[in-house]
Amino acid sequence: MTDRIRIDLGERGYDVLLGPGALRAARHHPALSGARRHAVLADANVLRLHRSRVADVLDGPGLAGPPIEIPEGERAKSFATLEQVLGQMLDLELERGDAVLAIGGGVTGDLAGLAAALYKRGMDVIQVPTTLLAMADSSVGGKTAINMPQGKNLIGTFHQPSLVIADFGFLDTLPERERQAGFAEIVKAALIGDRDFFERLEKSGRDGLTAAQLQAHLKTAITFKAGIVAADEREAGQRALLNLGHTFGHALESEAGGALLHGEAVAAGLALAFDYSARLGLCPEKDAARVRAYLELAGLRTRLPDLPGAPFSATAMLDRMRHDKKNSGGHIRLVLAHGIGNAFIHDQADAADLLNFLKDQIQ
Ligand code: GLY
């Protein structure tokens, strides 16, 4: 059965279709059947594994041409790939009334979303996330970006999709490691603002990752995100809460140089954010310990020396955190927590204290 979640953004509002048959359910959705032609921008690996699944849904609506393949991996989020993809879109003679179908994980969604935002000053994009991480977080909310040598996601724009189709069929071929990593974004939603949800996750233990439970958990996480995005589309305020674990996480991910998946970095970042909150006396120690214990139970490593890419340098991590795009007025901005389900934005993190904390953590 397919769930439908509405992202309530007025005239830019859209549906998220979620479940095992979401692609089929989407066939007659006006956002899909309404576009004149579709250009498929797809992760090369997904295309290899799921060509028939994709062809199935695109039977009816006109395809603009052969799929444009997005190379695998974070390196595709570059100006060079963006330029190449835009050139291929021009070769297909796409018009503004056409739509891009972005089929893949977070990298494809971010790059294709940005290409759609720029192409002839903007065309529709339909996000078809194929990883758990992209389903739980990056396909919803309209953030698009590429990376720069100075950091991740520094160049981009907000461009809301006209539809998100999260079909569980894609998860069948997702490696277990990526599945676990994606689960971190679901846990993140609970930790930000829904303690009951966290307790349900704890109760489901490792079973939270099985298909039976996953749909309910994803639905809760996406509905939670939908509420935040609807209230603060452009991150003027509370949307920044969705970055819980991400300032630490991005620093780890960049330092690991490709050894660490985004979700793995976020999981460790969530544990760090809670530990740092406890160190400042802002959050009960027992909540921080509970967060770490649950993430470990879900198969996500949280201790820095255990992570792929270790050992990390505290100074290098702090340097990365200083360049985070959420900072303002030269201060490091962190999302911290008063407890499970009660995150808040802390604007003035003390760099020297943070460095000492990171030094303690890397040992
Ligand atoms: N991934 C965080 C956000 O969409 O705001």
Residues whose N, C-alpha, C, O or C-beta is under 5 A from the ligand:
A	BS01	LIG	D137 V140 G141 K143 R239 L242
